[in-house]
Amino acid sequence: MEWTKSKPTEPGWYWYEDEHLGWPVPVHVDWEGFIEDPECRSLEIAWPEEDGDIPMFEDADGIWAGPIYAP
């Protein structure tokens, strides 16, 4: 697994880090919108929603690693 500036293109768990967080955090990325219609859906950071330090997906300009698979 390597760090990349490319945002995820599929749902799943990913590591995310940016200059404001200061350390990597696991985030869940999932579909938002009309999931069955690819033209009307987008990816969003779905967890942790209550953590104000995690940016919206479109504003997440940090680095990513993953997806993280369950053992």
C-alpha positions as a Markdown table, in Angstrom:
| # | Residue | x | y | z |
|---|---|---|---|---|
| 1 | Met | 0.0 | 0.0 | 0.0 |
| 2 | Glu | 1.4 | 3.4 | -1.0 |
| 3 | Trp | 0.4 | 7.0 | -0.3 |
| 4 | Thr | -1.1 | 8.9 | -3.3 |
| 5 | Lys | -2.6 | 12.3 | -4.0 |
| 6 | Ser | -5.3 | 10.5 | -6.1 |
| 7 | Lys | -8.7 | 10.3 | -4.4 |
| 8 | Pro | -10.5 | 7.0 | -4.2 |
| 9 | Thr | -12.7 | 6.0 | -7.1 |
| 10 | Glu | -14.5 | 3.2 | -5.3 |
| 11 | Pro | -16.2 | 2.8 | -1.9 |
| 12 | Gly | -14.2 | 1.3 | 1.0 |
| 13 | Trp | -12.0 | 2.1 | 4.0 |
| 14 | Tyr | -9.0 | 4.3 | 3.3 |
| 15 | Trp | -6.2 | 6.0 | 5.2 |
| 16 | Tyr | -6.3 | 9.8 | 4.8 |
| 17 | Glu | -3.8 | 12.4 | 6.0 |
| 18 | Asp | -3.5 | 16.1 | 5.4 |
| 19 | Glu | -1.5 | 19.0 | 6.9 |
| 20 | His | -4.4 | 19.9 | 9.3 |
| 21 | Leu | -4.8 | 16.5 | 10.8 |
| 22 | Gly | -1.1 | 15.8 | 11.3 |
| 23 | Trp | -1.5 | 12.0 | 11.3 |
| 24 | Pro | -3.2 | 9.4 | 9.2 |
| 25 | Val | -6.8 | 8.5 | 10.1 |
| 26 | Pro | -9.1 | 5.7 | 8.7 |
| 27 | Val | -12.1 | 7.0 | 6.8 |
| 28 | His | -15.0 | 5.2 | 5.2 |
| 29 | Val | -15.7 | 6.4 | 1.6 |
| 30 | Asp | -19.2 | 5.5 | 0.2 |
| 31 | Trp | -21.6 | 6.4 | -2.5 |
| 32 | Glu | -23.9 | 9.4 | -2.1 |
| 33 | Gly | -27.0 | 10.3 | -4.2 |
| 34 | Phe | -28.8 | 8.0 | -6.6 |
| 35 | Ile | -26.6 | 5.0 | -6.1 |
| 36 | Glu | -28.1 | 2.9 | -8.9 |
| 37 | Asp | -27.5 | 5.7 | -11.4 |
| 38 | Pro | -23.8 | 6.3 | -12.0 |
| 39 | Glu | -24.5 | 9.7 | -13.5 |
| 40 | Cys | -26.2 | 10.9 | -10.3 |
| 41 | Arg | -23.9 | 9.5 | -7.6 |
| 42 | Ser | -20.7 | 10.7 | -6.1 |
| 43 | Leu | -18.3 | 9.5 | -3.4 |
| 44 | Glu | -18.4 | 11.0 | 0.1 |
| 45 | Ile | -16.5 | 10.5 | 3.3 |
| 46 | Ala | -19.1 | 8.6 | 5.3 |
| 47 | Trp | -17.2 | 8.2 | 8.6 |
| 48 | Pro | -16.5 | 9.7 | 11.0 |
| 49 | Glu | -19.2 | 12.3 | 10.3 |
| 50 | Glu | -18.9 | 14.0 | 13.7 |
| 51 | Asp | -15.2 | 14.7 | 13.3 |
| 52 | Gly | -15.0 | 18.3 | 12.2 |
| 53 | Asp | -11.3 | 17.8 | 11.3 |
| 54 | Ile | -12.2 | 15.5 | 8.4 |
| 55 | Pro | -12.9 | 17.6 | 5.2 |
| 56 | Met | -15.7 | 16.9 | 2.7 |
| 57 | Phe | -14.6 | 14.5 | 0.0 |
| 58 | Glu | -14.4 | 17.2 | -2.7 |
| 59 | Asp | -12.2 | 19.3 | -0.4 |
| 60 | Ala | -9.9 | 16.4 | 0.7 |
| 61 | Asp | -6.6 | 17.5 | -0.8 |
| 62 | Gly | -4.4 | 15.3 | 1.4 |
| 63 | Ile | -2.9 | 11.9 | 0.7 |
| 64 | Trp | -4.7 | 8.6 | 0.5 |
| 65 | Ala | -3.7 | 5.0 | 0.9 |
| 66 | Gly | -6.0 | 2.0 | 0.4 |
| 67 | Pro | -8.4 | 0.5 | 0.2 |
| 68 | Ile | -7.9 | -1.2 | 3.6 |
| 69 | Tyr | -9.1 | -4.8 | 3.5 |
| 70 | Ala | -10.3 | -6.8 | 6.5 |
| 71 | Pro | -8.0 | -9.5 | 7.7 |
